[in-house]
Amino acid sequence: MSRVGVYRLLVIGAAIAVLEALCLAGVIDKITMQPPHRIVIDLFRLLASGKMNAAIVKTLTNTLISLVLALAVGIAAGALLHRHRALRDTLDPLFATYYAVPVFAFYPFFIVVFGLGDVPQILIAFMLGVVAVIVNTLNGLDRIPPVLLKTARILRLSPVATALRVTLPAAMPYIMTGIKLAVAYAFIGVIGSEFIMSRGGIGYEIGFAYLNFENATMYPLIVLILVASIAINAALTRWEQHLLARRGIR
Amino acid sequence: MTPSRFGALRNALVLIAALVAIWQLLYWWTGESALASPLATLRYTARMVTNDTFEGHLVDTMRAFGIAFVLSVVIGLLVGFWLGFDHLSRDTLEPMIVAVYAIPKLTLYPILLLAFGLGVSAKVAFGVLHGVIPIILFTVAAVRNTRPILLKTGHVMKLTPSQMVRWILFPAAMPEIFTGLRVGFALTLIGSLLAEMFASQRGLGYLLMTGIGLHNVEQIMSVTLLIVVFAAAVSSLLLSIDHRLHRRV
């Protein structure tokens, strides 16, 4: 492991040790937070009991649905906008300010329109992710070297073959950035809206545990989400770097 | 007005017109019970903002947001400059800060609530948690990307460290730092609103959530409209300043 990696572990370890010490010494009382070792024990017990399985499955299903939607619509829309300059220019102000607007503000509106089911959550997660996919797809398509497209024309590839064999692979490292963001946003959207108001899922369970002062459930679940999202994001970042490095960009 | 700026303005106007048209079409399609029409929403908004109770909610949200943004800027710049100079700390901490950016931070809110209690301070803390990250990351990048020749010039002129920051680093890093402030502004707003939507007794986020229980579509759509228009308008303004700063360098 690199020296920096060791320092990173030391920083995290020290932070956990300080928390543990403060909890055991009673500076942080039990109602506010449990000592870290308790959280880990509770997490294993909670996962082994299977009480949370339904919530985990629900959250993962909704996240997956919104991710697939965001990717399909985002990449298709990106390809379409790349061909229609006027449309792209018109939508440009939207893309530029999109992430400054709190998408979650639409959640109550969606609940009123679609009811308190899975649809509002999936819509929010989709809306958060789709623009990142569109913008990065456009960026990737913009950066395809013209010589590749010329080669495709010389080889008389059909439009579909050009898209599958030339355009998509060439733009892939950039599209990968969009995919990575869409995964993060899908989790943020689904878990966030579950947390604000819903009938089930991990976010809901955290909110429920908070309202009932069940720290033994709340903290393990928070840790579970943190670890899962950081691990997924790290894996995707590594894959993205790999794609970029193979292409000699970076 | 230059042609490109005129084009941008025209695009924005076409876009707004298209969005309002889609809204109106959706209203005709779904009917009165699900949606409020653009005109009805505007009328309700006008009535709502002149109401005394609304002012209280608005002031509450804006105060939490304002304090959170000031704290984000101060902490973000301090940490950003520190990490920009200290390479070891930067290499150690930067990936961790980036990782925090991608987690569903809403799940951390109960911890803040337990630590700070249900009130303005928890909201502020949550806003800072959102806003401080981009400010740190952009400031670090800005300091790191300062052209070495500028620093050398400063050394040749025997500037003290404080003069160095005042006359060389800050002006050189300003455009990128400003980008960080722009993103931080937006994320702080998002954070403060999210905090209100989960648990609070006041504020715009609270108004949004009570609208669900009352099934008051007009109230929800009016508050959403106000938030969206405010965020989009301020961020467009900041974006144009941002572009100007970047062009100058």
HADDOCK unambig.tbl for C-alpha pairs under 7 A between the chains (distance, minus, plus):
assign (segid A and resid 4 and name CA) (segid B and resid 91 and name CA) 6.48 0.50 0.50
assign (segid A and resid 4 and name CA) (segid B and resid 92 and name CA) 5.45 0.50 0.50
assign (segid A and resid 7 and name CA) (segid B and resid 92 and name CA) 6.31 0.50 0.50
assign (segid A and resid 8 and name CA) (segid B and resid 92 and name CA) 5.29 0.50 0.50
assign (segid A and resid 8 and name CA) (segid B and resid 93 and name CA) 6.95 0.50 0.50
assign (segid A and resid 32 and name CA) (segid B and resid 114 and name CA) 5.27 0.50 0.50
assign (segid A and resid 32 and name CA) (segid B and resid 115 and name CA) 6.21 0.50 0.50
assign (segid A and resid 89 and name CA) (segid B and resid 11 and name CA) 6.65 0.50 0.50
assign (segid A and resid 90 and name CA) (segid B and resid 11 and name CA) 4.55 0.50 0.50
assign (segid A and resid 90 and name CA) (segid B and resid 12 and name CA) 6.80 0.50 0.50
assign (segid A and resid 90 and name CA) (segid B and resid 14 and name CA) 6.86 0.50 0.50
assign (segid A and resid 90 and name CA) (segid B and resid 15 and name CA) 6.10 0.50 0.50
assign (segid A and resid 91 and name CA) (segid B and resid 15 and name CA) 6.58 0.50 0.50
assign (segid A and resid 93 and name CA) (segid B and resid 12 and name CA) 5.85 0.50 0.50
assign (segid A and resid 97 and name CA) (segid B and resid 232 and name CA) 5.81 0.50 0.50
assign (segid A and resid 97 and name CA) (segid B and resid 235 and name CA) 6.18 0.50 0.50
assign (segid A and resid 97 and name CA) (segid B and resid 236 and name CA) 6.46 0.50 0.50
assign (segid A and resid 100 and name CA) (segid B and resid 186 and name CA) 4.66 0.50 0.50
assign (segid A and resid 100 and name CA) (segid B and resid 187 and name CA) 6.87 0.50 0.50
assign (segid A and resid 100 and name CA) (segid B and resid 231 and name CA) 6.07 0.50 0.50
assign (segid A and resid 100 and name CA) (segid B and resid 232 and name CA) 6.61 0.50 0.50
assign (segid A and resid 100 and name CA) (segid B and resid 235 and name CA) 6.43 0.50 0.50
assign (segid A and resid 101 and name CA) (segid B and resid 228 and name CA) 5.67 0.50 0.50
assign (segid A and resid 101 and name CA) (segid B and resid 231 and name CA) 5.37 0.50 0.50
assign (segid A and resid 101 and name CA) (segid B and resid 232 and name CA) 6.20 0.50 0.50
assign (segid A and resid 102 and name CA) (segid B and resid 190 and name CA) 5.15 0.50 0.50
assign (segid A and resid 105 and name CA) (segid B and resid 224 and name CA) 5.76 0.50 0.50
assign (segid A and resid 106 and name CA) (segid B and resid 224 and name CA) 6.48 0.50 0.50
assign (segid A and resid 108 and name CA) (segid B and resid 208 and name CA) 6.40 0.50 0.50
assign (segid A and resid 108 and name CA) (segid B and resid 209 and name CA) 6.27 0.50 0.50
assign (segid A and resid 108 and name CA) (segid B and resid 212 and name CA) 6.13 0.50 0.50
assign (segid A and resid 108 and name CA) (segid B and resid 220 and name CA) 6.86 0.50 0.50
assign (segid A and resid 109 and name CA) (segid B and resid 220 and name CA) 6.09 0.50 0.50
assign (segid A and resid 109 and name CA) (segid B and resid 221 and name CA) 6.64 0.50 0.50
assign (segid A and resid 112 and name CA) (segid B and resid 212 and name CA) 6.26 0.50 0.50
assign (segid A and resid 112 and name CA) (segid B and resid 215 and name CA) 6.72 0.50 0.50
assign (segid A and resid 113 and name CA) (segid B and resid 34 and name CA) 5.32 0.50 0.50
assign (segid A and resid 184 and name CA) (segid B and resid 102 and name CA) 5.66 0.50 0.50
assign (segid A and resid 184 and name CA) (segid B and resid 103 and name CA) 6.95 0.50 0.50
assign (segid A and resid 187 and name CA) (segid B and resid 104 and name CA) 6.66 0.50 0.50
assign (segid A and resid 188 and name CA) (segid B and resid 103 and name CA) 6.83 0.50 0.50
assign (segid A and resid 188 and name CA) (segid B and resid 104 and name CA) 4.40 0.50 0.50
assign (segid A and resid 191 and name CA) (segid B and resid 104 and name CA) 6.91 0.50 0.50
assign (segid A and resid 192 and name CA) (segid B and resid 104 and name CA) 6.63 0.50 0.50
assign (segid A and resid 192 and name CA) (segid B and resid 106 and name CA) 5.74 0.50 0.50
assign (segid A and resid 196 and name CA) (segid B and resid 197 and name CA) 6.42 0.50 0.50
assign (segid A and resid 196 and name CA) (segid B and resid 198 and name CA) 4.84 0.50 0.50
assign (segid A and resid 203 and name CA) (segid B and resid 107 and name CA) 6.85 0.50 0.50
assign (segid A and resid 210 and name CA) (segid B and resid 110 and name CA) 6.32 0.50 0.50
assign (segid A and resid 222 and name CA) (segid B and resid 107 and name CA) 6.16 0.50 0.50
assign (segid A and resid 222 and name CA) (segid B and resid 108 and name CA) 6.99 0.50 0.50
assign (segid A and resid 226 and name CA) (segid B and resid 103 and name CA) 6.35 0.50 0.50
assign (segid A and resid 229 and name CA) (segid B and resid 103 and name CA) 5.77 0.50 0.50
assign (segid A and resid 230 and name CA) (segid B and resid 99 and name CA) 6.12 0.50 0.50
assign (segid A and resid 230 and name CA) (segid B and resid 103 and name CA) 6.63 0.50 0.50
